[in-house]
Amino acid sequence: MIDLQKLEIAAGAPVPVALAVPKLLRYLKEHGTADVPHSNTYFLSHLTGVYRILQGWSFAEHVAVAGLFHSIYGTNAFSGFGLGLDHRPEIRNLIGDEAERLVYAYCALTNQSLRRCVQARAKAKFDRAELASVEAEEGAPELWDRFADCPLIISNHEFNQLLWIRLADILEQDARWVKLRLPEFTAGLAYDWRIIAETLGPEAIAQWDALYAGQEQRLWLLSLRRYVRSRLDRILVRFFKKN
């Protein structure tokens, strides 16, 4: 096992991002992530878990590091913590342009635009191996930037990387809830998240199935129950408005 703390870099040589991970963790800890509750653990633990998952899937280091910082500016769904966008230059210096661009996109996109884009692309049923040939035919992802309130411009390749980060984000959290037999946490979005796995292809589906083996029926029933409850709530609201 390599001790990252003890590795020496030749004077003047560029430091590979992987060797700078202890420095990145210190930055995250210094900014309070170790004290912020997140998905039955703490935010820093979640961030490092996402990083490890992406590393385990053998992604390029900038994608794994983007996973380590994936919601550092806050997201559409996670507002319990978020550094201001004025931190972008220093984070870019820490993790590099490619990784920070993915981090910004991940934090900036709206769930609604992501869901719409993923569902549209799922109809094509392309897998990860076919992505290169599909990119020439696919238009740019139609995502929305909630920070700038304008279209979020990213490439199809970056969009694919964002989906893998999202899948790692989901699976890292859900592993705890499934272990605690609390899939209610994910039931409302289980269908959308399964579509993300299907959009990415067989490898992603295998990761999904490994976590949710034996839980599919319960997740479906919980999703149905939540859907019915939301529909009833809307009907009651309309009824009382009329009366």
C-alpha positions in Angstrom: 0.0 0.0 0.0 1.5 3.4 -1.1 1.6 6.0 1.7 0.6 9.2 -0.2 1.9 11.3 2.7 5.4 10.0 2.3 5.8 10.2 -1.4 8.4 12.8 -2.6 8.1 14.7 -5.8 11.2 16.0 -7.6 11.7 19.8 -7.2 9.7 21.7 -9.8 7.9 18.6 -11.1 4.1 18.9 -11.5 2.2 17.0 -8.8 -0.2 14.4 -10.1 -3.7 14.9 -8.7 -3.7 11.5 -7.2 -0.7 12.3 -5.0 -2.4 15.6 -3.9 -5.4 13.8 -2.4 -4.3 14.3 1.2 -4.1 18.1 0.4 -7.6 18.0 -1.1 -9.0 16.2 1.9 -7.4 18.8 4.2 -9.1 21.6 2.1 -12.5 19.9 2.4 -12.1 19.4 6.1 -10.9 22.9 6.7 -14.1 24.1 5.0 -16.3 22.2 7.4 -17.4 19.2 5.4 -16.6 16.8 8.2 -19.2 18.5 10.4 -22.1 18.6 8.0 -24.7 15.7 8.2 -25.4 14.0 4.9 -27.3 10.7 4.2 -26.8 9.2 7.6 -23.1 10.0 7.7 -21.1 13.2 7.2 -20.5 15.2 4.0 -16.8 14.5 3.9 -17.3 10.8 4.3 -19.8 10.8 1.5 -17.4 12.8 -0.8 -14.6 10.4 -0.2 -16.9 7.5 -0.7 -17.9 8.8 -4.2 -14.2 9.3 -5.0 -13.4 5.7 -4.0 -16.2 4.3 -6.1 -15.1 6.2 -9.2 -11.5 5.1 -8.6 -12.7 1.5 -8.3 -14.4 1.9 -11.7 -11.1 2.9 -13.2 -12.1 6.3 -14.4 -9.5 9.0 -15.3 -8.3 10.7 -12.1 -9.9 14.1 -13.0 -13.3 12.3 -13.0 -12.6 10.7 -9.6 -11.5 14.0 -8.2 -14.6 15.7 -9.6 -16.5 13.0 -7.6 -14.5 14.1 -4.5 -15.7 17.7 -4.9 -19.0 16.9 -6.7 -21.4 18.9 -4.6 -19.0 21.4 -3.1 -21.0 24.4 -4.3 -24.3 22.8 -3.2 -26.8 21.1 -5.6 -30.4 21.3 -6.6 -31.1 18.6 -4.0 -28.5 19.3 -1.4 -28.6 22.8 0.1 -27.2 21.9 3.5 -23.7 23.0 2.5 -22.2 25.0 -0.4 -19.1 27.1 -0.9 -19.8 30.3 -2.9 -18.8 30.4 -6.5 -16.1 32.9 -5.6 -14.2 29.8 -4.5 -14.1 28.5 -8.1 -10.6 29.9 -8.9 -9.0 28.3 -5.8 -10.7 25.0 -6.3 -9.7 25.1 -10.0 -6.1 25.5 -8.9 -6.5 22.6 -6.5 -8.1 20.0 -8.8 -7.5 21.3 -12.3 -9.7 22.8 -15.0 -11.3 19.5 -16.2 -12.3 18.4 -12.8 -13.6 21.8 -11.6 -15.6 22.2 -14.8 -17.4 18.9 -14.1 -17.9 19.9 -10.4 -19.5 23.2 -11.5 -21.7 21.5 -14.0 -22.8 18.9 -11.4 -23.7 21.6 -8.9 -25.3 24.0 -11.4 -27.6 21.6 -13.3 -31.2 21.4 -12.3 -32.7 18.0 -11.5 -35.6 18.7 -13.8 -33.4 19.4 -16.8 -31.2 16.3 -16.0 -34.3 14.1 -15.7 -35.7 15.3 -19.0 -32.4 14.9 -20.8 -31.7 11.4 -19.4 -35.2 10.2 -20.1 -35.0 11.4 -23.7 -31.6 9.7 -24.2 -32.7 6.5 -22.6 -35.0 5.9 -25.5 -31.9 5.5 -27.7 -30.6 2.8 -25.3 -27.0 3.3 -26.1 -24.4 1.9 -23.8 -21.0 3.1 -22.7 -19.1 1.3 -25.5 -21.3 2.9 -28.2 -21.1 6.5 -26.9 -18.4 7.6 -29.3 -20.5 6.7 -32.3 -23.6 8.2 -30.8 -22.0 11.5 -30.0 -21.9 12.5 -33.7 -25.6 12.0 -33.9 -26.7 13.4 -30.5 -27.3 17.1 -30.0 -25.7 18.8 -27.0 -27.3 17.9 -23.7 -30.2 20.3 -22.9 -29.4 21.1 -19.3 -30.2 24.3 -17.3 -27.7 26.2 -15.1 -29.5 27.2 -11.9 -26.7 29.6 -10.9 -26.6 31.6 -14.1 -30.2 30.9 -15.1 -29.3 30.0 -18.6 -28.5 26.8 -20.6 -25.6 24.8 -19.2 -23.2 24.2 -22.1 -21.3 20.9 -21.8 -20.2 18.3 -24.3 -21.7 14.8 -24.7 -18.5 13.4 -23.3 -18.8 15.6 -20.2 -22.4 14.7 -19.8 -21.6 11.0 -19.8 -19.0 11.6 -17.1 -21.5 13.6 -15.1 -23.9 10.6 -15.2 -21.3 8.3 -13.9 -20.6 10.7 -11.1 -24.3 10.9 -10.4 -24.5 7.1 -10.3 -21.6 6.9 -7.9 -23.2 9.6 -5.8 -26.5 7.6 -5.6 -24.9 4.2 -4.9 -22.6 5.6 -2.2 -25.6 7.0 -0.3 -28.0 4.1 -1.0 -25.6 1.5 0.2 -26.2 2.8 3.7 -30.0 3.1 3.4 -30.4 -0.4 1.9 -28.2 -1.8 4.7 -30.5 -0.1 7.2 -33.5 -1.4 5.3 -34.7 2.2 4.6 -35.1 2.3 0.8 -37.9 4.8 1.4 -35.1 7.4 1.1 -34.6 6.6 -2.6 -38.0 5.3 -3.6 -39.3 8.6 -5.0 -36.4 8.8 -7.5 -35.6 5.2 -7.9 -37.1 5.0 -11.4 -35.1 8.1 -12.6 -31.9 6.7 -11.2 -32.5 3.3 -12.7 -32.8 5.1 -16.1 -29.4 6.7 -15.5 -27.9 3.3 -15.1 -29.7 2.0 -18.2 -28.5 5.0 -20.2 -24.9 4.3 -19.2 -25.1 0.7 -20.2 -24.4 -2.9 -18.9 -21.6 -1.9 -16.5 -23.7 0.7 -14.7 -26.7 -1.7 -14.5 -24.5 -4.3 -13.0 -23.5 -1.9 -10.3 -27.1 -0.9 -9.7 -28.3 -4.5 -9.5 -25.5 -5.5 -7.1 -26.8 -3.0 -4.6 -30.5 -3.5 -5.1 -30.7 -7.3 -5.4 -33.9 -8.4 -3.8 -35.1 -4.8 -3.3 -36.7 -4.2 -6.7 -40.3 -5.1 -5.7 -40.2 -3.1 -2.5 -38.7 -0.1 -4.3 -41.4 -0.3 -6.9 -44.2 -0.5 -4.3 -42.8 2.4 -2.4 -42.4 4.5 -5.5 -46.0 3.7 -6.4 -47.2 4.6 -2.9 -45.3 8.0 -3.1 -46.7 8.7 -6.5 -50.3 7.9 -5.4 -49.9 10.1 -2.4 -48.6 13.0 -4.4 -51.5 12.7 -6.9 -54.0 12.6 -4.0 -52.4 15.7 -2.5 -52.8 17.6 -5.8 -56.5 16.5 -6.1 -57.2 17.7 -2.5 -55.5 21.0 -3.1 -57.6 21.6 -6.2 -60.8 20.5 -4.4 -60.2 22.9 -1.5 -59.4 25.7 -3.9 -62.7 25.3 -5.7 -64.6 25.2 -2.4 
